[in-house]
């Protein structure tokens, strides 16, 4: 009988270390998570990788999210 490969959480974290979830992006940018989710939906950003229901985004996408947040802040200050 062949046993399935068991992947540990540490192995997954090392493999996807440069990818972030929406919550991690929110923490990094010091913004509410719902604002990050809004930007992701508005600009139709597709996750680079999915693990179950967890969506992972790359550094380039984080920069796009920052630009979207900047647009929100500029419009709200007028």
N, CA, C and O of each residue as an XYZ file, in Angstrom:
312
protein
N       0.846     -1.178      0.000
C       0.000      0.000      0.000
C       0.892      1.242      0.000
O       1.851      1.322      0.768
N       0.577      2.199     -0.854
C       1.350      3.433     -0.958
C       0.718      4.494     -0.067
O      -0.487      4.739     -0.127
N       1.556      5.121      0.763
C       1.062      6.182      1.640
C       1.143      7.521      0.916
O       2.126      7.794      0.228
N       0.119      8.356      1.066
C       0.152      9.669      0.408
C       1.221     10.555      1.051
O       1.538     10.415      2.232
N       1.764     11.461      0.252
C       2.742     12.405      0.781
C       2.054     13.348      1.759
O       0.994     13.904      1.468
N       2.660     13.516      2.897
C       2.136     14.429      3.900
C       3.000     15.684      3.851
O       4.220     15.624      4.009
N       2.347     16.816      3.630
C       3.056     18.084      3.545
C       2.843     18.834      4.852
O       1.708     19.050      5.277
N       3.927     19.223      5.475
C       3.805     19.949      6.743
C       3.528     21.425      6.479
O       3.775     21.933      5.386
N       3.019     22.090      7.484
C       2.728     23.513      7.375
C       4.012     24.307      7.138
O       4.012     25.275      6.378
N       5.103     23.901      7.784
C       6.379     24.600      7.587
C       6.840     24.517      6.132
O       7.365     25.491      5.593
N       6.648     23.373      5.499
C       7.034     23.225      4.093
C       6.215     24.147      3.207
O       6.752     24.763      2.286
N       4.916     24.248      3.479
C       4.054     25.140      2.708
C       4.463     26.593      2.913
O       4.498     27.370      1.960
N       4.775     26.965      4.164
C       5.174     28.343      4.442
C       6.468     28.696      3.724
O       6.607     29.814      3.227
N       7.403     27.782      3.660
C       8.665     28.054      2.983
C       8.445     28.178      1.473
O       9.057     29.023      0.820
N       7.580     27.343      0.930
C       7.332     27.349     -0.508
C       6.636     28.633     -0.954
O       6.919     29.150     -2.035
N       5.729     29.148     -0.128
C       4.953     30.327     -0.476
C       5.312     31.524      0.397
O       4.443     32.343      0.697
N       6.562     31.642      0.808
C       6.994     32.692      1.730
C       6.818     34.089      1.148
O       6.541     35.033      1.888
N       6.972     34.235     -0.157
C       6.872     35.561     -0.764
C       5.440     35.938     -1.130
O       5.212     37.040     -1.629
N       4.476     35.063     -0.899
C       3.077     35.332     -1.198
C       2.333     35.691      0.083
O       2.629     35.169      1.158
N       1.362     36.590     -0.051
C       0.624     37.072      1.117
C      -0.879     36.899      0.928
O      -1.389     36.949     -0.191
N      -1.574     36.695      2.036
C      -3.037     36.673      2.018
C      -3.544     38.106      2.135
O      -2.775     39.017      2.440
N      -4.831     38.306      1.893
C      -5.423     39.642      2.006
C      -5.262     40.186      3.422
O      -5.015     41.379      3.598
N      -5.397     39.343      4.419
C      -5.236     39.785      5.809
C      -3.802     40.209      6.099
O      -3.571     41.198      6.794
N      -2.846     39.466      5.573
C      -1.444     39.830      5.770
C      -1.123     41.147      5.064
O      -0.352     41.958      5.577
N      -1.710     41.355      3.896
C      -1.515     42.618      3.179
C      -2.105     43.763      3.996
O      -1.493     44.824      4.118
N      -3.292     43.547      4.552
C      -3.935     44.570      5.379
C      -3.062     44.917      6.587
O      -2.907     46.090      6.924
N      -2.504     43.919      7.226
C      -1.626     44.163      8.370
C      -0.376     44.929      7.945
O       0.057     45.854      8.633
N       0.191     44.545      6.823
C       1.419     45.166      6.328
C       1.185     46.636      5.956
O       2.042     47.483      6.206
N       0.037     46.934      5.366
C      -0.261     48.289      4.918
C      -1.018     49.096      5.968
O      -1.325     50.267      5.748
N      -1.316     48.484      7.090
C      -2.046     49.129      8.183
C      -3.386     49.697      7.691
O      -3.721     50.856      7.936
N      -4.127     48.852      7.002
C      -5.443     49.193      6.465
C      -6.448     48.139      6.920
O      -6.058     47.016      7.240
N      -7.737     48.484      6.955
C      -8.749     47.480      7.289
C      -8.818     46.398      6.211
O      -8.694     46.701      5.024
N      -9.015     45.143      6.611
C      -9.077     44.040      5.637
C     -10.159     44.227      4.575
O      -9.963     43.837      3.424
N     -11.292     44.817      4.944
C     -12.366     44.989      3.962
C     -11.972     45.982      2.872
O     -12.458     45.879      1.745
N     -11.112     46.930      3.181
C     -10.639     47.875      2.160
C      -9.724     47.153      1.156
O      -9.783     47.416     -0.046
N      -8.886     46.250      1.657
C      -8.011     45.463      0.781
C      -8.862     44.568     -0.118
O      -8.614     44.470     -1.319
N      -9.849     43.927      0.462
C     -10.746     43.055     -0.305
C     -11.487     43.849     -1.376
O     -11.686     43.360     -2.488
N     -11.896     45.074     -1.043
C     -12.573     45.936     -2.023
C     -11.661     46.218     -3.216
O     -12.095     46.121     -4.363
N     -10.416     46.563     -2.956
C      -9.461     46.855     -4.030
C      -9.233     45.603     -4.888
O      -9.169     45.690     -6.114
N      -9.111     44.449     -4.242
C      -8.911     43.201     -4.986
C     -10.084     42.945     -5.921
O      -9.887     42.560     -7.074
N     -11.302     43.155     -5.434
C     -12.489     42.949     -6.272
C     -12.604     44.016     -7.355
O     -12.917     43.705     -8.504
N     -12.354     45.272     -6.995
C     -12.493     46.382     -7.942
C     -11.564     46.223     -9.140
O     -11.976     46.432    -10.281
N     -10.325     45.856     -8.884
C      -9.349     45.704     -9.963
C      -9.260     44.275    -10.491
O      -8.413     43.961    -11.326
N     -10.135     43.428     -9.998
C     -10.224     42.028    -10.446
C      -8.868     41.329    -10.411
O      -8.462     40.672    -11.369
N      -8.182     41.486     -9.287
C      -6.879     40.836     -9.110
C      -7.100     39.354     -8.838
O      -7.824     38.979     -7.915
N      -6.483     38.539     -9.634
C      -6.575     37.089     -9.463
C      -5.422     36.629     -8.576
O      -4.290     37.077     -8.757
N      -5.689     35.752     -7.632
C      -4.598     35.252     -6.795
C      -3.584     34.462     -7.619
O      -3.935     33.769     -8.574
N      -2.333     34.585     -7.227
C      -1.264     33.836     -7.899
C      -1.409     32.354     -7.579
O      -1.167     31.497     -8.429
N      -1.802     32.067     -6.357
C      -1.926     30.681     -5.891
C      -3.102     30.590     -4.938
O      -3.428     31.548     -4.238
N      -3.727     29.440     -4.921
C      -4.787     29.159     -3.948
C      -4.428     27.894     -3.193
O      -3.956     26.916     -3.773
N      -4.657     27.931     -1.899
C      -4.507     26.740     -1.064
C      -5.844     26.595     -0.349
O      -6.107     27.271      0.646
N      -6.674     25.716     -0.862
C      -8.025     25.594     -0.317
C      -8.790     26.874     -0.609
O      -8.935     27.266     -1.767
N      -9.284     27.529      0.447
C     -10.004     28.792      0.263
C      -9.093     30.003      0.455
O      -9.549     31.141      0.339
N      -7.846     29.780      0.739
C      -6.889     30.863      0.980
C      -6.347     31.353     -0.358
O      -5.848     30.567     -1.163
N      -6.451     32.670     -0.587
C      -5.932     33.274     -1.810
C      -4.604     33.947     -1.495
O      -4.496     34.688     -0.519
N      -3.597     33.691     -2.316
C      -2.270     34.247     -2.108
C      -1.923     35.207     -3.242
O      -2.162     34.917     -4.414
N      -1.354     36.359     -2.871
C      -1.039     37.405     -3.829
C       0.454     37.695     -3.818
O       1.115     37.567     -2.787
N       0.981     38.089     -4.983
C       2.407     38.348     -5.144
C       2.756     39.786     -4.753
O       1.878     40.602     -4.471
N       4.051     40.072     -4.745
C       4.535     41.409     -4.424
C       4.061     42.451     -5.432
O       3.758     43.582     -5.053
N       3.995     42.086     -6.710
C       3.502     43.015     -7.732
C       2.041     43.368     -7.482
O       1.626     44.511     -7.678
N       1.271     42.385     -7.051
C      -0.136     42.641     -6.767
C      -0.293     43.517     -5.526
O      -1.212     44.332     -5.450
N       0.605     43.350     -4.556
C       0.578     44.209     -3.360
C       0.823     45.660     -3.783
O       0.186     46.572     -3.256
N       1.732     45.877     -4.718
C       1.984     47.234     -5.229
C       0.742     47.790     -5.914
O       0.425     48.968     -5.748
N       0.032     46.961     -6.684
C      -1.207     47.398     -7.337
C      -2.264     47.756     -6.297
O      -3.016     48.713     -6.481
N      -2.325     47.001     -5.217
C      -3.271     47.282     -4.129
C      -2.911     48.617     -3.470
O      -3.799     49.409     -3.154
N      -1.614     48.868     -3.262
C      -1.175     50.154     -2.692
C      -1.628     51.314     -3.579
O      -2.108     52.330     -3.078
N      -1.476     51.161     -4.897
C      -1.905     52.206     -5.827
C      -3.415     52.425     -5.740
O      -3.882     53.564     -5.774
N      -4.176     51.337     -5.628
C      -5.625     51.450     -5.482
C      -6.016     52.156     -4.199
O      -6.948     52.960     -4.189
N      -5.316     51.866     -3.126
C      -5.573     52.537     -1.848
C      -5.246     54.022     -1.946
O      -5.961     54.862     -1.400
N      -4.166     54.335     -2.643
C      -3.791     55.732     -2.831
C      -4.893     56.479     -3.574
O      -5.209     57.621     -3.240
N      -5.480     55.830     -4.588
C      -6.574     56.435     -5.332
C      -7.784     56.709     -4.453
O      -8.437     57.743     -4.595
N      -8.082     55.792     -3.551
C      -9.193     55.989     -2.617
C      -8.914     57.177     -1.712
O      -9.795     58.007     -1.487
N      -7.688     57.265     -1.187
C      -7.321     58.335     -0.246
C      -7.332     59.699     -0.934
O      -7.748     60.691     -0.336
N      -6.876     59.754     -2.191
C      -6.848     61.018     -2.915
C      -8.275     61.495     -3.170
O      -8.582     62.670     -2.968
N      -9.140     60.597     -3.610
C     -10.525     60.984     -3.892
C     -11.272     61.404     -2.636
O     -12.098     62.315     -2.688
N     -10.996     60.756     -1.507
C     -11.719     61.072     -0.280
C     -11.246     62.393      0.339
O     -11.972     62.989      1.135
N     -10.054     62.853     -0.011
C      -9.544     64.088      0.580
C     -10.026     65.325     -0.169
O      -9.833     66.441      0.312
N     -10.647     65.156     -1.335
C     -11.126     66.319     -2.119
C     -12.393     66.882     -1.555
O     -12.927     67.854     -2.087
